[in-house]
Amino acid sequence: MTTLEKAIEASQKVFDLVNGEFKKWDSSVEKQIKKLEDWKNGQTVSFSANYFTWGAEPNVIFPSVLKAKVVETNRGSAYDPETGIFTAPSTGSYLFSATVFVSTLTGLNKDGSKPNFTKEKKWHEDMHFNINRYNDGKEINGTGKGGDKIGELWIGEDGGLIGDDTRKKWYRKSASSTAIHYLRKGEKVALEFQVWNNAEAGDKVLVSFNFSGTKIH
């Protein structure tokens, strides 16, 4: 092997070594960029979902998770309108806000019969819509079992009667709640129709609501 060939061979080895180190560095940079993008996406989380209705048919069964009809904002895609459940994409502090408007004028008993507003006490009883937090893996079905209440929307007894007792009672009232809570990645939050005094599972009412949240830190 000539001196020139030896020099070329040595140069090739140096090139291969440098190229290998560069590829490692390039791969490391790509990983760091991806981590930064994932972190950024995890920080940019917000949603606003609602179900506003003035229809003649009740739309919410007791007990249940409230599911939105319209999702106006869903940055980070952490809110699932099919289930009504928000899943924290990253650990941090989150702000949640909810407002509900209830009308039992269009309510139905679980057997499908129309309410008797003067005889059936449940149509004028307390209702509780709770913002609940769940650890990953816990079943979320509207009962609140296994979850931790972080916000409560209370519809008080006979809070909004309109009309006179000899005809019919219209029970209409709204409530709101705001909560700040620290969530770990994967924990879930839902707005649930959890308590209705003297009601039976399967009774239905008309509910309009807004449920929103954002990561603040």
C-alpha positions, 0 to 999 in steps of 0.5 A: 500500500502506497503512502497515498493509499494509507493517507486516504484510508486514514482519512476515511476512518476519520470521516467515518468516525466523525460522521458516526458522531454527527449522526448520534448528535443529530439523533439526540437533537431530534429527540430533544426537539421532539421532547420540547414539542411534546412539552409545548403541546402538553402546556397548550391545553384548553377546551370549551364544550356545551350542550344548549337546548330549548327543545321539548324533549329531555336530554340527560339521564340521571345519573350520567356524565354530561356529554357536549353537543358542540366543542368550540375549543379543544387545544391539545385534544384532551377533551373527548365529546363522545364520553364527556371526559377530559384526560390530562395530557401532562402533569400540572395545575388546571382550571375547570369551569361549568354552568348548568341550566335545568328545566324539569318542565320537560322531564320524564320518569324512567318509565317514559311517563310525564311528571306530575309536578304537584304530586311527585316531590322529586321534581322539586328536590335538590340536584347536584352536578359535580366536577369529579377527578378520577385516577387513570383506570377508574370507571366514570359512569355518572355516579361519582364512585371512585372519584374525588369531587373538585367542584359542585353545582347545586340546584336547590330545592324549589329554586325556580317555580314559575306558574301557579300550583293549580296548573303546573310547576316549572322548575328552572334554575342554573348553577355554576362552579369553578375549580383549580386542581393539580392533576397528574398525567392521565388523570381524568375529569368529568362533569356528572349529574350525580345526585337527585334526591328521591329520583330513580336511575333512568329519570330524565330532565332537560339540561343545558350546560357549558364545561370548559378547562385550561392548563394554567401551570 
